[in-house]
Amino acid sequence: MEVAATNLAQTADLTSGQVSDAASLSGDFETFLKMLTTQAQNQDPFNPVDATEYASQLASFSTVEQQVLTNGLLTELTRLATGSGLERLAGWIGMEALTMGAAYFDGAPVELVTQVPEDAQSAVLVIRGADGSLKNRIAVGAGDESYRWDGTDLSGATVSHGIYEVELEVYREDTLDETREVGAYLRVDEVARLDDVNILTLRGGVMREVAEVTALRNAAD
């Protein structure tokens, strides 16, 4: 609520500033026209001011006025677009988003998106607890796109329900050549906007930016 109140206050200040700027510029423009008219009425008939200079001054001032009004309109459109985006994201709540690095085990096998390179000599799924402790190391084959983890650890015992960190070790020429992130689907529990970034809170408290989501699907029954 504090973040929302801050955003509303900032929006109110911005809108107030835009209105003030527009009103000030409008008043200045009217004053300019009065001065221009007075100058034209009282100019020396033997040394008149060039009419093109009048037109140039008027055009310049008009351009500035239109620019300020345009900037205000663009700011308003951006604000509306931001709000609409968050409203659309609200439809994601309850769906499952594919993100990298974390999986949730609730007793049922977990589908892990591995995408093992075709040229890998071998590869190993490394599963760790939220505290970083090693839970399992599972060999997978070159070219494997996914793996269903049954929730067992190195001893074969079933781990407790919760979030687990998952990565893929890729070996080439008997050497660990690279480490890749592994994807998994997590239910979307909340959407929010923080510091101009749309944030998803996923099952187990995992937080990801919307840009990190690579797929979306209906939650399994």
C-alpha positions as CSV (number, residue, x, y, z in Angstrom):
1,M,0.0,0.0,0.0
2,E,2.9,2.4,0.7
3,V,4.3,1.8,-2.8
4,A,0.8,2.5,-4.3
5,A,0.4,5.6,-2.2
6,T,3.8,6.9,-3.3
7,N,3.0,6.2,-7.0
8,L,-0.3,8.0,-6.7
9,A,1.4,11.0,-5.1
10,Q,4.0,11.1,-7.8
11,T,1.3,11.0,-10.5
12,A,-0.6,13.7,-8.8
13,D,2.5,15.9,-8.5
14,L,3.3,15.3,-12.2
15,T,-0.2,16.1,-13.4
16,S,-0.3,19.2,-11.2
17,G,2.9,20.3,-12.7
18,Q,1.7,19.7,-16.3
19,V,-1.5,21.7,-15.6
20,S,0.6,24.5,-14.0
21,D,3.0,24.6,-17.0
22,A,0.2,24.6,-19.5
23,A,-1.7,27.4,-17.7
24,S,1.5,29.5,-17.3
25,L,2.4,29.1,-21.0
26,S,-1.2,30.0,-22.1
27,G,-1.1,33.2,-20.0
28,D,2.3,34.1,-21.4
29,F,1.1,33.5,-24.9
30,E,-1.9,35.9,-24.4
31,T,0.4,38.5,-22.9
32,F,2.7,38.1,-25.9
33,L,-0.2,38.7,-28.3
34,K,-1.2,41.8,-26.4
35,M,2.3,43.2,-26.4
36,L,2.6,42.4,-30.1
37,T,-0.7,44.2,-30.9
38,T,0.3,47.2,-28.8
39,Q,3.7,47.4,-30.5
40,A,2.0,47.3,-33.9
41,Q,-0.4,50.1,-33.0
42,N,2.3,52.3,-31.6
43,Q,5.2,51.7,-34.0
44,D,6.9,54.6,-35.8
45,P,5.2,54.9,-39.2
46,F,8.5,56.1,-40.6
47,N,10.5,53.2,-39.2
48,P,8.0,50.2,-39.0
49,V,9.0,46.8,-37.7
50,D,9.4,44.2,-40.5
51,A,6.2,42.1,-40.7
52,T,8.3,38.9,-41.2
53,E,9.9,39.5,-37.7
54,Y,6.4,39.6,-36.2
55,A,5.5,36.3,-37.9
56,S,8.8,34.7,-36.9
57,Q,8.3,35.6,-33.2
58,L,4.7,34.4,-33.2
59,A,5.6,31.1,-34.9
60,S,8.5,30.5,-32.4
61,F,6.3,31.0,-29.4
62,S,3.5,28.9,-30.9
63,T,5.9,26.1,-31.5
64,V,7.0,26.1,-27.9
65,E,3.4,26.1,-26.7
66,Q,2.6,23.1,-28.9
67,Q,5.7,21.2,-27.7
68,V,4.8,21.6,-24.0
69,L,1.2,20.5,-24.7
70,T,2.5,17.5,-26.7
71,N,4.8,16.5,-23.9
72,G,1.9,16.5,-21.5
73,L,-0.2,14.4,-23.8
74,L,2.6,11.8,-24.3
75,T,3.1,11.6,-20.5
76,E,-0.6,11.0,-20.0
77,L,-0.6,8.3,-22.7
78,T,2.4,6.6,-21.1
79,R,0.6,6.6,-17.8
80,L,-2.5,5.0,-19.3
81,A,-0.5,2.4,-21.2
82,T,1.3,1.5,-18.0
83,G,-1.9,1.0,-16.1
84,S,-3.4,-1.1,-18.9
85,G,-0.4,-3.3,-19.0
86,L,-0.7,-4.1,-15.3
87,E,-4.4,-4.8,-15.8
88,R,-3.6,-7.3,-18.6
89,L,-1.0,-9.0,-16.4
90,A,-3.7,-9.5,-13.7
91,G,-5.1,-12.1,-16.1
92,W,-1.9,-14.1,-15.5
93,I,-2.7,-14.8,-11.9
94,G,-3.4,-18.5,-11.5
95,M,-1.6,-19.4,-14.7
96,E,1.8,-21.1,-14.8
97,A,4.8,-19.1,-16.1
98,L,8.0,-20.6,-17.4
99,T,11.1,-19.0,-15.9
100,M,14.6,-20.0,-15.3
101,G,16.5,-21.1,-12.2
102,A,13.9,-22.3,-9.8
103,A,11.3,-25.2,-9.5
104,Y,8.7,-26.0,-6.9
105,F,8.2,-29.6,-5.7
106,D,4.8,-30.4,-4.1
107,G,4.9,-34.1,-4.2
108,A,4.3,-34.6,-7.9
109,P,7.0,-35.0,-10.5
110,V,8.4,-31.6,-11.7
111,E,8.9,-30.9,-15.4
112,L,12.3,-29.3,-15.9
113,V,13.2,-27.7,-19.2
114,T,16.8,-28.7,-19.8
115,Q,17.6,-28.0,-23.5
116,V,20.8,-30.0,-23.4
117,P,23.1,-29.0,-26.3
118,E,23.4,-31.6,-29.1
119,D,27.2,-31.4,-29.0
120,A,27.5,-32.1,-25.2
121,Q,29.6,-35.0,-24.3
122,S,27.5,-35.4,-21.1
123,A,25.3,-33.2,-18.9
124,V,24.2,-33.2,-15.3
125,L,21.2,-31.6,-13.6
126,V,22.2,-30.1,-10.3
127,I,19.4,-29.5,-7.8
128,R,19.9,-27.5,-4.7
129,G,17.7,-26.4,-1.8
130,A,16.8,-22.8,-1.3
131,D,19.7,-22.6,1.1
132,G,22.2,-23.7,-1.5
133,S,22.7,-27.3,-0.2
134,L,23.2,-30.0,-2.8
135,K,20.1,-32.3,-3.1
136,N,20.8,-34.3,-6.3
137,R,22.9,-34.7,-9.4
138,I,21.2,-36.3,-12.3
139,A,22.8,-37.4,-15.6
140,V,20.9,-36.4,-18.7
141,G,21.6,-37.0,-22.4
142,A,22.7,-34.7,-25.2
143,G,19.8,-33.1,-26.9
144,D,17.3,-33.8,-24.1
145,E,14.8,-31.0,-23.9
146,S,13.2,-31.8,-20.6
147,Y,13.4,-34.1,-17.5
148,R,10.8,-35.1,-15.0
149,W,12.3,-34.9,-11.5
150,D,10.5,-37.2,-9.1
151,G,11.6,-35.2,-6.1
152,T,14.3,-37.6,-4.8
153,D,17.7,-36.6,-3.4
154,L,21.1,-38.3,-3.7
155,S,20.0,-41.1,-1.2
156,G,16.8,-41.7,-3.0
157,A,14.6,-40.2,-0.3
158,T,11.9,-37.7,-1.2
159,V,12.7,-34.1,-0.5
160,S,10.3,-31.8,1.4
161,H,7.9,-29.5,-0.5
162,G,9.3,-26.2,-1.5
163,I,11.5,-24.2,-3.9
164,Y,14.6,-25.7,-5.4
165,E,17.4,-24.1,-7.5
166,V,18.2,-26.0,-10.7
167,E,21.0,-25.7,-13.2
168,L,22.6,-27.7,-15.9
169,E,26.3,-28.6,-16.1
170,V,27.5,-29.2,-19.7
171,Y,30.7,-31.3,-20.2
172,R,32.8,-31.4,-23.4
173,E,36.1,-33.3,-23.7
174,D,35.8,-34.5,-20.1
175,T,35.7,-30.9,-18.8
176,L,32.9,-28.8,-17.4
177,D,32.5,-26.4,-20.3
178,E,29.5,-24.3,-19.2
179,T,26.7,-24.0,-16.7
180,R,23.2,-23.2,-18.0
181,E,20.0,-22.2,-16.2
182,V,17.1,-24.7,-16.2
183,G,13.5,-23.7,-16.7
184,A,10.3,-24.8,-14.8
185,Y,6.7,-23.7,-14.7
186,L,5.6,-21.9,-11.5
187,R,2.1,-20.6,-10.7
188,V,1.7,-16.8,-10.8
189,D,0.3,-15.6,-7.5
190,E,0.6,-11.8,-7.8
191,V,1.5,-9.1,-10.2
192,A,2.9,-5.7,-9.2
193,R,4.8,-2.7,-10.6
194,L,7.9,-1.6,-8.7
195,D,10.3,1.0,-9.9
196,D,8.7,1.1,-13.3
197,V,9.2,-2.7,-13.7
198,N,6.4,-5.3,-13.8
199,I,7.1,-8.0,-11.3
200,L,5.5,-11.4,-10.9
201,T,5.4,-13.2,-7.5
202,L,5.4,-16.9,-8.3
203,R,4.7,-20.0,-6.2
204,G,7.0,-20.3,-3.2
205,G,7.7,-16.5,-3.2
206,V,9.9,-16.5,-6.3
207,M,10.0,-13.1,-7.9
208,R,10.7,-12.5,-11.6
209,E,10.4,-9.6,-14.0
210,V,7.8,-10.1,-16.7
211,A,10.5,-10.0,-19.3
212,E,12.0,-13.2,-17.8
213,V,8.9,-15.2,-18.6
214,T,9.4,-17.3,-21.8
215,A,6.1,-19.2,-21.8
216,L,2.7,-19.2,-20.2
217,R,0.1,-22.0,-19.8
218,N,-3.0,-22.8,-17.9
219,A,-2.4,-24.4,-14.5
220,A,-2.6,-28.2,-14.5
221,D,-5.7,-29.6,-12.8
